[in-house]
Amino acid sequence: MSYLAKLARADAIAVVLQMKDDGYVTYVAHNLPSETSWRSGAPAVLLGKAFAERVNAEVSGGVAMRLADGRMADAIAVAPVVWKDQLVGALVALVVGRPVGPEDLAGLGRVAELVGLELAEANALWRAQRQQQDAETKLKANRDLQAIIHRERDPNQLLERTTAQLAEVFGADGVSIMLADAQGELSVRSSKGLSDAAKQDRKRIGEGISGKVAQTGKAMLLSGHVQGGSDPTASESMIAPLRAGGRTLGVVNVKHHAAQEKYGQAQVDSLAQAASDIAAALLTAEEFQRAEEDRRQALVLYELSRFATLGTDPGTDLDSAVAMLADNLRHDAVGVWAAEEHHLHLRASTGYGDVLPSDISTSGSDTVLAQVLRERRSAMAAYGMSEDRPDWAALSSTRFLLAPIGGGHTGVVLGVLVLGRATTAYTDGDADFAATLGEYLAGMLQKSASGDVLQRAASNERRRIAQELHDGLAQELTGVVLALEGCQRALDRDPSVLAPQLAKAARDARATLSDVRQYMAALRQAEESGGLNLPVAVSRLVDDLRRQSGLHVDLDETGTPRDLEPFIERALIRIVGEGLRNVAQHAGGTNAKVVLRYDDDQVVATIEDDGKGFEATELETAEERGHYGIVGMRERAEGVGGQLVVRSEPGRGTIVRASIPYRAVAEEGTPAWTDTVEDTDQHGAIEDVERGDKASFLGRLFGR
């Protein structure tokens, strides 16, 4: 540039380019500050003429542009830089202390020709380097695409990865792969850069441009706006068929939004070849997936056979089977519903959340259940996340497949198998295998339903005793341990306070021993033959409470006493005992009352106190805080077909009422209660613990 300045007899010289977004910018210069601007005054006017009219022009005087050497230029001249009729820039010369003459302007034009040649060579070199880089990039992208096609064995991953790679290979702003279903409808299975509306686009084979490409099997190049297209902003689009094995699987669509043309026949042929390779790989991946699915199904049936023949605990085996089905067959929800009298009961499940659904009536208007139960065949259903749905449809899923359990050989349906997925639809093949699963599960469900009633009752009794020990003795023993640790610290620090600490530890230990004896007596009573004499047992519990706590406790008995089944008496004794323990430990009152009432069809036990009471919301966190007393009382009442009502208000005490029918059944299933429990004697915040009301406090507290 210094040499060119001498040739042009200029004190400063610059090559200026016109950029789309930045206006006039300096490409290279001699003796000009880096901050020199061409956007105003005489420079902007002369550059405008050079770029618009391709003429040389000059202004002498009144310019006043500072040079890098500190001098001020008085005159300016501009000549366009042209190469093979293409305007590539402008050459600007600045002169100090004299005007620009005609010879200067002509010389500047000859220098501009030299600059045009230099710029053309630099541009050609840059274009060659750019083309080489683009070719290398596309070659690598094509290699990566072929690697994905030949190695990926998961159909969904294959579609997603090839879609992203096609966008890189063709420099596309949008790519989509549409696959045809069994009915010949094309839908988007994988996409990049598509709007939500375009993702929902569907075409039948032969309909629209994509449908025509799928029908004819010939690739197509489109330019400009396409009437009826899903993207009006696309400037060019290529559509190629996904064909392999003599059949068309779908189409692939590649498009861009740039103003200049990017695609030609070579790109169309390249896309057609890539689409053919993708189609072949997709068929291979689907075959591999089917083989893998067959392997998983065989393993599932083998494991179900082991559960049915070698399992020792039907309930646990059924839970394990449900978890295995969800894990191995990729279901988001699995439910085994046992058919009982006029309703279905959820026997084992996964994916239903913390709050399990209530029993379902089989006499309702549910057409899906009717198809499974009455016609003894599989059924499919779909529900949106915000749609109303039946209780068997887990909230974690939108697609469901139901199959009868049993019924294939005996004609008797033992229950319903419910399978759910979050988004993936079920196929006819899935329905056939679900029917097979139903037959395998029939033996396990029958085994679970026909288990020894006494053995299950004993198991439940052990669980209840464990709850009592956890909430009662465990806490009391913790208090004893803490008291003894306090004694140890007192011995080390201040022996004078040791005596009161030891006295407290002794009192706590004696109270715990008294509770242990009470539990042992209750267990001995449960093993005795014949009735337990409910009034006598309750009277002993009341006496124990008076002696241990000093509370004033009344016992009333109304109605005509009746002989009760032993399991009913055991349940009532445990409920009353737990209620009295709660009065002693938590109520903080001075008076309590126990009432045994014999009605015509049920026996009712009520425990009242005048303590501090509590808010109904405290029951919701009782189990989280380690208090299982209400849990045990509720389970004992429901275990013999009864129900429990808890009423309390702050400052007004607490009432616990257990109602158990005389014709109760010991642990043969939980009845689906439909009657509402009403407290006609008291008013306040009553919590109804019936199982049938999902919004009741036990529905929230115990998750069922």
C-alpha positions in Angstrom: 0.0 0.0 0.0 3.0 2.3 0.6 4.2 1.6 -2.9 0.7 2.2 -4.4 0.5 5.5 -2.5 3.7 6.6 -4.3 2.3 5.5 -7.7 -0.9 7.5 -7.1 1.1 10.5 -5.7 -1.0 10.3 -2.5 -0.1 11.0 1.1 -2.5 8.3 2.3 -4.3 5.5 0.5 -7.0 2.9 1.4 -9.0 0.1 -0.1 -12.6 0.4 1.1 -15.3 -2.3 0.8 -19.0 -1.9 1.1 -20.4 -4.4 3.6 -24.1 -5.3 3.9 -24.5 -4.6 7.6 -21.5 -2.3 8.4 -21.5 0.1 5.4 -18.1 1.3 4.2 -15.2 -0.3 6.0 -11.4 -0.2 5.5 -10.0 -3.4 4.0 -6.3 -2.2 4.0 -4.7 1.3 4.2 -1.4 3.3 4.4 -0.9 6.3 6.7 -4.5 6.3 8.0 -5.6 6.0 11.6 -7.5 2.8 12.4 -10.6 4.8 13.5 -11.0 6.6 10.2 -14.7 6.7 9.2 -16.1 6.9 5.6 -19.8 7.3 6.6 -20.2 11.1 6.3 -19.1 14.2 4.4 -17.2 14.2 1.2 -15.9 10.6 1.6 -19.4 9.1 1.8 -20.5 11.1 -1.2 -17.6 10.1 -3.4 -17.8 6.4 -2.3 -21.5 6.4 -3.1 -20.7 7.6 -6.7 -18.0 5.0 -7.1 -20.2 2.1 -6.0 -23.3 3.3 -7.7 -22.0 4.8 -11.0 -18.5 3.2 -11.2 -16.9 6.6 -11.9 -13.8 8.3 -10.6 -14.4 11.5 -8.5 -12.5 14.0 -6.4 -13.0 16.9 -4.0 -10.3 19.5 -3.4 -10.5 21.7 -0.4 -12.5 21.6 2.7 -11.9 17.9 3.4 -9.9 18.1 6.7 -9.2 14.4 7.3 -6.4 13.6 9.8 -3.6 11.2 8.7 -1.6 8.8 10.8 1.5 11.0 10.6 -0.5 13.9 12.1 -1.0 16.0 9.0 -4.4 17.1 7.7 -5.5 16.0 4.2 -7.0 18.8 2.0 -8.2 16.8 -0.9 -9.7 13.3 -1.6 -10.1 11.2 -4.7 -12.0 7.9 -5.2 -11.8 5.3 -8.0 -13.9 2.1 -8.2 -12.1 -1.2 -8.1 -13.5 -3.5 -10.8 -12.5 -7.0 -11.8 -14.1 -8.6 -14.9 -17.1 -6.3 -14.7 -17.6 -7.1 -11.0 -17.3 -4.2 -8.6 -15.3 -5.4 -5.6 -14.5 -2.1 -3.8 -13.1 1.4 -4.0 -9.6 3.0 -3.8 -9.4 6.2 -1.8 -6.4 8.6 -2.1 -5.8 11.6 0.3 -3.6 14.5 -0.5 -2.0 17.2 1.7 -1.3 20.8 0.6 -2.5 20.6 -3.0 -5.6 19.9 -5.1 -6.2 16.6 -7.0 -5.8 17.1 -10.7 -7.0 15.2 -13.8 -3.6 13.3 -14.1 -3.9 12.3 -10.4 -7.4 11.0 -11.0 -6.3 9.0 -14.0 -3.3 7.6 -12.2 -5.6 6.6 -9.3 -7.8 4.7 -11.8 -4.7 2.8 -13.1 -3.7 1.9 -9.6 -7.3 0.7 -8.9 -6.9 -1.8 -11.8 -3.8 -3.2 -10.1 -5.7 -3.4 -6.8 -8.6 -5.2 -8.6 -6.2 -7.9 -9.8 -4.7 -8.3 -6.4 -8.1 -8.6 -4.7 -9.3 -11.1 -7.4 -6.3 -13.3 -6.7 -6.8 -13.1 -2.9 -10.5 -13.8 -3.3 -9.9 -16.7 -5.6 -7.4 -18.2 -3.1 -9.9 -17.6 -0.3 -12.7 -19.2 -2.2 -10.5 -22.2 -3.0 -9.5 -22.6 0.6 -13.2 -22.2 1.6 -14.3 -24.8 -0.9 -11.6 -27.2 0.3 -12.7 -26.7 3.9 -16.4 -27.1 2.9 -15.5 -30.3 1.0 -13.6 -31.7 4.0 -16.4 -30.8 6.4 -19.0 -32.4 4.1 -16.8 -35.5 3.7 -16.4 -35.9 7.4 -20.2 -35.3 7.9 -20.9 -38.0 5.3 -18.5 -40.4 7.0 -20.2 -39.7 10.4 -23.6 -40.3 8.7 -22.5 -43.6 7.3 -21.0 -44.6 10.7 -24.4 -43.9 12.4 -26.3 -45.8 9.7 -24.1 -48.9 9.9 -23.7 -49.0 13.7 -26.9 -47.8 15.4 -29.3 -50.6 16.2 -32.0 -48.7 18.1 -34.6 -47.4 15.6 -35.5 -44.3 17.6 -31.8 -43.4 18.1 -31.1 -44.1 14.4 -33.8 -41.6 13.3 -32.7 -38.9 15.8 -29.0 -39.2 15.0 -29.4 -39.3 11.3 -31.8 -36.3 11.3 -29.2 -34.2 13.1 -26.4 -35.4 10.8 -28.3 -34.7 7.6 -28.7 -31.1 8.8 -24.9 -30.9 9.1 -24.2 -32.6 5.8 -26.5 -30.4 3.7 -26.3 -27.2 5.8 -30.0 -27.3 6.4 -32.1 -25.2 8.7 -34.8 -28.0 9.0 -34.8 -31.8 8.6 -37.6 -34.2 9.1 -38.2 -37.9 8.7 -41.7 -39.1 8.1 -42.7 -42.8 8.4 -45.8 -44.5 7.1 -48.0 -46.6 9.4 -50.0 -49.7 8.5 -52.8 -47.5 7.1 -50.5 -45.6 4.8 -50.4 -42.4 6.8 -47.1 -40.4 7.0 -46.3 -38.7 10.3 -43.1 -37.0 11.6 -41.0 -39.4 13.6 -37.9 -37.3 14.0 -37.1 -33.7 13.2 -34.7 -30.8 13.7 -35.7 -27.1 13.2 -39.4 -27.8 12.7 -42.2 -25.8 14.2 -44.7 -27.5 16.5 -47.3 -27.2 13.8 -45.0 -28.8 11.3 -44.3 -31.7 13.7 -48.0 -32.5 13.7 -48.3 -32.6 9.9 -49.8 -35.8 8.5 -50.1 -36.9 4.9 -51.5 -40.0 3.3 -49.3 -41.7 0.7 -50.2 -40.0 -2.6 -51.4 -36.8 -0.8 -49.3 -33.6 -1.0 -45.7 -33.4 -2.0 -44.4 -35.8 0.6 -47.1 -38.2 -0.2 -46.3 -38.0 -3.9 -42.6 -38.7 -3.3 -43.5 -41.7 -1.1 -45.9 -43.0 -3.8 -43.6 -42.5 -6.8 -40.3 -43.3 -5.1 -38.6 -40.3 -6.9 -36.7 -37.5 -5.1 -37.7 -33.9 -5.7 -36.2 -30.4 -5.5 -38.4 -27.4 -4.7 -37.5 -23.7 -4.9 -39.4 -20.8 -3.4 -42.7 -20.8 -1.5 -44.6 -24.1 -1.9 -48.4 -23.8 -1.9 -49.8 -25.9 1.0 -46.4 -26.6 2.4 -45.8 -26.8 6.2 -43.1 -24.1 6.2 -43.7 -21.0 4.2 -40.3 -19.6 5.1 -38.3 -22.3 3.3 -36.5 -21.1 0.2 -35.4 -24.5 -1.0 -36.4 -28.1 -0.1 -35.4 -31.6 -1.1 -37.6 -34.6 -0.5 -36.3 -38.1 -1.0 -38.1 -41.5 -0.4 -37.0 -43.9 2.3 -37.0 -47.1 0.2 -35.4 -50.5 1.0 -36.3 -54.1 0.3 -38.8 -53.1 -2.4 -41.0 -51.0 -0.1 -41.3 -47.3 0.8 -41.0 -46.7 4.6 -41.5 -42.9 4.4 -39.7 -39.7 3.2 -36.9 -37.4 4.4 -37.3 -33.7 3.9 -34.3 -31.2 4.0 -34.7 -27.4 3.6 -33.0 -24.1 4.2 -34.1 -20.4 4.5 -31.1 -18.7 2.8 -31.8 -16.3 -0.1 -29.1 -17.8 -2.3 -29.4 -21.2 -3.9 -27.7 -24.1 -2.1 -29.1 -27.2 -3.6 -28.8 -28.7 -7.1 -29.1 -32.1 -8.7 -25.9 -33.3 -7.1 -27.4 -32.6 -3.6 -30.7 -34.3 -4.5 -28.8 -37.4 -5.7 -26.7 -37.4 -2.5 -29.9 -37.1 -0.3 -31.6 -39.9 -2.2 -28.6 -42.2 -1.6 -28.5 -41.3 2.1 -32.3 -41.9 2.4 -31.9 -45.3 0.8 -29.1 -46.2 3.3 -31.2 -44.9 6.2 -34.2 -47.0 5.1 -32.0 -50.2 4.9 -30.5 -49.5 8.3 -34.0 -48.8 9.8 -35.2 -52.2 8.6 -32.1 -53.9 10.1 -32.6 -52.0 13.4 -36.3 -53.0 13.5 -35.3 -56.7 12.9 -32.7 -56.4 15.7 -35.3 -54.8 18.0 -37.8 -57.5 17.3 -35.2 -60.2 18.1 -34.3 -58.3 21.3 -38.0 -58.0 22.2 -38.5 -61.7 21.6 -35.6 -62.4 23.9 -37.0 -60.2 26.6 -40.4 -61.7 26.3 -39.0 -65.2 26.6 -37.1 -64.2 29.8 -40.2 -62.6 31.2 -42.3 -65.8 30.6 -39.5 -67.9 32.2 -39.4 -65.7 35.3 -43.2 -65.7 35.6 -43.1 -69.5 35.4 -40.6 -69.6 38.2 -42.7 -67.3 40.4 -45.8 -69.5 39.7 -44.1 -72.8 40.5 -41.3 -72.0 43.0 -42.6 -68.9 44.8 -43.4 -69.2 48.5 -45.1 -65.8 49.2 -47.9 -65.1 46.7 -48.2 -61.5 47.5 -44.5 -60.7 47.3 -44.1 -62.8 44.2 -46.9 -60.8 42.5 -45.2 -57.5 43.4 -41.9 -58.8 42.1 -43.6 -60.0 38.9 -45.1 -56.5 38.3 -41.8 -54.8 38.8 -40.1 -57.2 36.4 -42.7 -56.5 33.7 -42.2 -52.8 34.0 -38.4 -53.0 33.9 -37.9 -55.6 31.2 -40.8 -54.6 28.8 -40.4 -50.8 29.3 -43.8 -50.1 30.7 -44.2 -46.9 32.8 -47.2 -48.4 34.7 -48.3 -52.0 35.5 -51.3 -52.9 37.5 -52.8 -56.3 38.4 -56.5 -55.9 39.3 -58.1 -58.9 40.9 -61.8 -59.5 40.1 -63.9 -59.7 43.3 -67.6 -59.5 43.8 -68.9 -56.7 41.6 -65.5 -54.8 41.7 -61.8 -54.9 40.8 -59.2 -54.6 43.6 -55.6 -53.4 42.8 -53.5 -56.4 44.1 -50.1 -55.3 42.8 -48.8 -52.3 40.9 -46.0 -50.0 39.9 -46.2 -46.5 38.4 -49.5 -45.5 40.1 -47.9 -43.0 42.4 -48.1 -42.6 46.1 -52.0 -42.6 46.2 -53.3 -45.9 45.0 -56.7 -45.9 43.3 -59.8 -47.3 45.1 -61.7 -50.4 44.1 -63.4 -50.2 40.7 -67.0 -51.2 40.1 -67.4 -53.7 37.3 -71.0 -52.7 36.7 -70.3 -49.2 35.4 -70.2 -47.8 31.9 -66.5 -48.3 31.3 -66.5 -49.8 27.8 -62.8 -50.7 27.9 -63.3 -52.8 31.0 -66.4 -54.3 29.5 -64.5 -55.5 26.5 -61.8 -57.1 28.7 -64.1 -58.7 31.3 -67.1 -59.8 29.2 -65.5 -60.4 25.8 -62.3 -61.8 27.3 -60.0 -60.0 24.9 -57.4 -57.3 25.0 -58.2 -53.6 24.6 -56.3 -50.4 24.0 -57.0 -46.9 25.2 -55.4 -43.4 25.2 -56.0 -40.5 27.6 -54.4 -37.0 27.5 -52.6 -35.8 30.6 -55.5 -33.3 31.3 -58.3 -35.6 30.3 -60.6 -37.3 32.8 -59.7 -41.0 33.1 -60.8 -44.1 34.9 -59.1 -45.1 38.1 -57.2 -48.0 36.4 -55.4 -45.6 34.1 -52.3 -44.5 36.0 -51.5 -40.8 35.8 -47.9 -41.5 34.7 -49.1 -42.8 31.3 -51.2 -41.8 28.3 -51.3 -45.0 26.3 -52.8 -48.2 27.9 -53.2 -51.8 27.0 -55.6 -54.1 29.0 -55.7 -57.8 28.9 -57.8 -60.4 30.9 -56.1 -62.5 33.5 -57.3 -66.1 33.0 -60.3 -67.0 31.0 -58.4 -68.7 28.2 -59.0 -72.3 29.5 -61.7 -72.1 32.2 -63.7 -69.2 30.8 -63.5 -67.4 34.2 -61.7 -64.0 34.2 -59.8 -63.7 37.5 -58.7 -60.1 36.9 -57.3 -57.5 34.5 -53.7 -56.7 33.6 -53.2 -53.0 32.9 -50.1 -51.8 31.1 -49.2 -48.1 30.6 -46.7 -46.1 28.7 -46.0 -42.3 28.8 -46.1 -41.7 25.1 -45.3 -44.8 23.0 -48.4 -46.4 21.5 -49.1 -50.2 21.8 -49.2 -52.5 18.8 -51.3 -55.6 17.9 -48.2 -57.6 18.7 -48.1 -56.1 22.2 -51.8 -57.0 22.7 -51.1 -60.6 21.7 -48.3 -60.9 24.2 -50.3 -59.2 26.9 -52.9 -61.9 26.5 -50.2 -64.5 27.1 -49.0 -62.6 30.2 -52.6 -62.7 31.5 -52.6 -66.5 31.3 -49.3 -66.7 33.1 -50.4 -64.3 35.8 -53.7 -66.3 36.3 -51.9 -69.0 38.4 -50.1 -66.4 40.5 -53.3 -64.4 41.1 -55.3 -67.5 42.0 -52.5 -68.6 44.3 -52.5 -65.2 46.0 -56.3 -65.1 46.4 -56.6 -68.6 47.7 -53.8 -68.4 50.4 -54.3 -69.6 53.9 -56.5 -67.0 55.7 -55.2 -67.8 59.1 -51.6 -67.5 57.9 -52.3 -64.0 56.4 -54.1 -63.0 59.6 -51.1 -64.0 61.6 -48.8 -62.1 59.3 -50.9 -59.0 59.7 -51.0 -59.4 63.5 -47.2 -59.6 63.5 -47.1 -56.4 61.5 -49.4 -54.7 63.9 -47.4 -55.8 66.9 -44.3 -54.4 65.2 -46.1 -51.1 64.7 -47.0 -51.0 68.4 -43.4 -51.8 69.4 -42.1 -49.2 67.1 -44.4 -46.4 68.3 -44.6 -47.5 71.9 -41.8 -49.5 73.4 -39.1 -48.2 71.0 -39.9 -44.6 72.1 -40.1 -45.4 75.7 -36.8 -47.3 75.6 -35.2 -44.4 73.9 -36.3 -42.2 76.8 -34.7 -44.7 79.3 -31.5 -44.6 77.3 -31.4 -40.8 77.2 -32.1 -40.7 81.0 -29.2 -43.1 81.6 -26.9 -41.1 79.4 -27.9 -38.0 81.4 -26.9 -39.9 84.6 -23.5 -40.7 83.0 -22.9 -37.0 82.2 -24.1 -36.0 85.7 -21.6 -38.4 87.3 -18.8 -36.8 85.3 -19.8 -33.2 85.8 -22.1 -32.7 88.9 -22.7 -35.8 91.1 -25.2 -33.9 93.2 -27.9 -34.1 90.4 -27.3 -37.8 89.9 -30.0 -38.9 92.3 -32.9 -37.2 90.5 -31.7 -38.4 87.1 -31.5 -42.0 88.4 -35.0 -41.7 89.9 -36.4 -40.5 86.5 -34.6 -43.4 84.7 -36.0 -45.9 87.1 -39.6 -44.5 86.6 -39.2 -44.6 82.8 -37.9 -48.2 83.0 -40.8 -49.3 85.3 -43.3 -47.7 82.9 -41.7 -49.5 79.9 -41.8 -52.8 81.8 -45.5 -52.3 82.6 -46.1 -51.8 78.8 -44.2 -55.0 78.0 -46.4 -56.9 80.5 -49.5 -55.4 78.9 -48.4 -56.6 75.4 -47.5 -60.0 76.7 -50.9 -60.4 78.4 -52.7 -59.3 75.2 -50.7 -61.9 73.2 -51.6 -64.6 75.7 -55.2 -63.6 75.5 -55.1 -63.9 71.7 -53.9 -67.5 71.9 -56.6 -68.6 74.4 -59.5 -70.6 73.0 -62.9 -69.2 73.1 -64.0 -65.6 73.6 -61.8 -62.9 75.2 -64.6 -61.4 77.3 -64.4 -57.9 75.8 -65.8 -56.0 78.8 -63.3 -57.6 81.2 -60.4 -56.9 78.9 -61.4 -53.3 78.4 -61.9 -52.9 82.1 -58.3 -54.0 82.7 -57.0 -51.6 80.2 -59.0 -48.8 81.9 -57.6 -49.8 85.3 -54.1 -49.8 84.0 -54.5 -46.3 82.6 -55.8 -45.0 86.0 -53.0 -46.6 87.9 -50.2 -45.5 85.5 -51.3 -42.0 84.7 -53.6 -40.9 87.5 -56.3 -39.9 85.0 -60.0 -40.1 85.9 -61.3 -42.7 83.5 -65.0 -43.8 83.2 -66.2 -47.0 81.5 -69.8 -47.4 80.2 -71.5 -50.3 78.6 -74.8 -49.8 76.8 -77.1 -52.2 74.8 -77.4 -55.9 75.1 -74.0 -57.6 75.2 -73.5 -60.2 72.5 -71.0 -63.0 71.9 -68.5 -61.7 69.4 -66.1 -63.6 67.2 -62.6 -63.8 68.7 -61.0 -61.8 65.9 -63.6 -59.0 66.5 -62.9 -58.9 70.2 -59.1 -58.9 69.6 -59.4 -56.0 67.2 -61.6 -53.9 69.6 -59.2 -54.6 72.5 -56.2 -53.5 70.5 -58.1 -50.3 69.3 -59.2 -49.4 72.8 -55.7 -50.1 74.2 -54.0 -47.9 71.5 -56.6 -45.2 72.1 -56.0 -45.1 75.8 -52.2 -45.1 75.3 -52.7 -42.0 73.0 -54.7 -40.3 75.8 -52.0 -41.0 78.4 -49.1 -39.9 76.1 -50.5 -37.1 74.0 -53.8 -35.7 75.2 -52.6 -33.7 78.2 -56.1 -33.9 79.8 -57.5 -35.0 83.2 -60.5 -37.1 82.3 -61.2 -39.8 79.8 -64.2 -42.1 79.0 -64.6 -45.4 77.2 -68.0 -46.5 75.9 -68.9 -50.0 74.6 -72.2 -49.9 72.7 -74.0 -52.9 71.3 -76.3 -51.9 68.4 -78.5 -54.2 66.4 -75.9 -54.8 63.6 -72.6 -53.6 65.0 -70.5 -53.0 68.2 -69.1 -49.5 68.7 -66.2 -48.6 70.9 -65.6 -44.9 71.7 -62.6 -43.3 73.5 -63.0 -39.7 74.6 -60.8 -37.3 76.4 -60.8 -33.6 77.5 -57.3 -33.0 76.4 -55.7 -30.3 74.2 -56.9 -31.9 70.9 -55.3 -31.1 67.6 -55.8 -29.8 64.1 -57.1 -32.3 61.5 -54.0 -31.5 59.4 -51.7 -33.0 62.0 -53.0 -36.4 61.0 -51.6 -36.0 57.6 -48.0 -36.0 58.9 -48.4 -38.5 61.7 -46.8 -41.4 59.9 -43.9 -39.2 58.7 -43.2 -38.3 62.3 -43.1 -41.9 63.3 -46.5 -42.2 65.0 -48.2 -45.4 63.7 -51.0 -45.6 66.4 -53.7 -44.3 64.1 -52.4 -46.5 61.3 -52.7 -49.6 63.5 -56.2 -48.7 64.7 -57.4 -48.0 61.2 -56.0 -51.2 59.8 -57.5 -53.3 62.7 -60.9 -51.8 62.1 -60.8 -52.3 58.4 -59.3 -55.7 58.7 -62.5 -57.0 60.2 -64.8 -55.0 57.9 -65.2 -52.0 60.2 -64.4 -48.4 60.0 -62.8 -45.6 62.2 -63.8 -42.0 62.8 -61.4 -39.5 64.5 -62.8 -36.2 65.7 -60.7 -33.5 67.3 -60.5 -29.7 67.7 -57.8 -27.7 69.5 -58.8 -27.2 73.1 -61.9 -29.5 72.9 -60.4 -32.9 73.3 -60.5 -35.9 70.9 -63.0 -38.7 70.1 -62.0 -42.0 68.5 -64.9 -44.2 67.4 -64.5 -47.7 66.0 -67.6 -49.4 64.5 -67.4 -53.1 63.6 -70.3 -55.2 62.2 -71.2 -58.5 63.8 -71.0 -60.3 60.5 -67.4 -59.2 59.9 -64.9 -61.3 58.0 -61.4 -61.7 59.3 -58.8 -60.4 56.7 -60.5 -61.9 53.6 -60.2 -58.7 51.7 -61.0 -55.1 52.4 -64.6 -54.2 51.7 -65.3 -51.4 49.3 -67.3 -49.2 51.6 -69.8 -46.9 49.9 -71.8 -45.6 52.9 -70.8 -42.3 54.4 -69.9 -42.3 58.1 -71.9 -39.7 60.0 -71.2 -38.4 63.5 -74.7 -37.4 64.7 -73.7 -36.8 68.3 -70.9 -34.3 67.8 -70.0 -31.4 65.6 -66.6 -30.4 64.4 -63.9 -31.4 62.0 -64.6 -35.1 61.5 -62.1 -37.2 59.5 -63.8 -40.2 57.8 -61.3 -43.0 57.3 -63.4 -45.1 54.9 -61.3 -46.6 52.1 -63.8 -45.7 49.3 -63.3 -42.0 49.6 -60.0 -41.1 48.0 -60.1 -37.6 49.3 -60.4 -38.7 52.9 -57.6 -38.3 55.4 -56.4 -41.9 55.1 -56.3 -41.6 51.4 -53.8 -38.8 51.8 -52.1 -40.2 54.9 -51.6 -43.8 53.9 -51.5 -43.5 50.1 -54.3 -45.9 49.4 
